[in-house]
Amino acid sequence: MHLIMILTALGVAGLWRYKYPFYSQGSWNQRWHQVLSLFALPPLLLTMTGVAVLYMGADEEPMLWQWQGRFSYLIVSGMLGFAAISLLKLAYQSWQTQQIVRTCPQITLLGKRSRVVANPLPFSALVGFWQPELIVTEGLLTTLDNEHLEAVLHHEQGHYYYRDTFWFFWLGWARSYTAWLPHTEQLWQELLLLREIRADFWAAQQVDPLLLAESLLQVVSTVSVPPDSCCAAFSCAAVRDRTSIRIDALLAPESVASATNLWFWSWLVLAFLPLVAVPFHTCSHLTSTAH
């Protein structure tokens, strides 16, 4: 039973990712949910399957097939162990980044508390977990005037509104221990792009979209910073070559994020389905013990 569960989860994960080249575009909001489900479902399904098998234990009946239970137990133990190590490594790297940021001087910038990094390149980002800090470079302060600077800060506020640093920490963790799944890196790059577009839309409700587009051109054209799992930046290497996509999305008349449809989250039911087997296994085990 355990081995069948693992093979089924692997099959579903592979088939789900196989859809990637063929998913429909739709609106930006629909595209965000489609890419998110394609990226997040396979790791979550495999993790929940591993948790279920680990909870049910290594022994299976009948005795002839006990090797399957023990072999499956070793597989999921290895997978979950690697996932745990990946999580600890990512958490430590994020902690190091935050410690470095906290050594930078703090100022009030256009009414928002920020930390200033001594770097001539224009750059801004949120760094942290649930309550991230805003960082800006000296280069950004000298490159942009107050209007364009305000547009950039609203973009970062959009990241804060959606808690992008928190959610992308966990998505980055899923990426780190399931990199072997099909299309992982392509979907990750898509998510980074769509994350920036979503924050752009949020900022465009507060400031003139043209100001935001001009700020994007000035900043992205001069800086390339690798994305960090606990960092949500106005510009990063992953989306640097897609600046025109962000600008077109900002300036298009239909560039307004639509309301979230709960149907988009129905894939979560499939992800947690392996846990349904746990109570049945427990009942079966109790019955066999009684006999």
Secondary structure, DSSP 8 states (H G I E B T S, - for coil): -HHHHHHHHHHHHHHHHHTGGG----SHHHHHHHHHHHHHHHHHHHHHHHHHHHHH-S--SSGGGHHHHHHHHHHHHHHHHHHHHHHHHHHHHHHHHHHHHTTS-EEEETTEEEEEE--SS--EEEESSSS-EEEEEHHHHHHS-HHHHHHHHHHHHHHHHTTHHHHHHHHHHHHHH-TTSTTHHHHHHHHHHHHHHHHHHHHHTTS-HHHHHHHHHHHHTT------TTEEESS-GGGGGGHHHHHHHHHSTT-------GGGGTHHHHHTGGGGHHHHHHHHHHHHHH-
